[in-house]
């Protein structure tokens, strides 16, 4: 049995989206165009991927 994770990927470029979509076909991916912050953090994902432009603060982590 394959486990399907819910993965949120923040601030990904088109190339990143293409790569992750091909590489992680067995998972449910959500792409958010903006960097992760307290306004767009969602607790729905099991895994969160961020890039250097995201500000992962205590407030953000609490929302996840």
Secondary structure as GFF3:
##gff-version 3
##sequence-region A 1 64
A	DSSP	beta_strand	6	10	.	.	.	ID=ss1
A	DSSP	alpha_helix	14	23	.	.	.	ID=ss2
A	DSSP	beta_strand	28	32	.	.	.	ID=ss3
A	DSSP	beta_strand	47	49	.	.	.	ID=ss4
A	DSSP	alpha_helix	58	63	.	.	.	ID=ss5
###
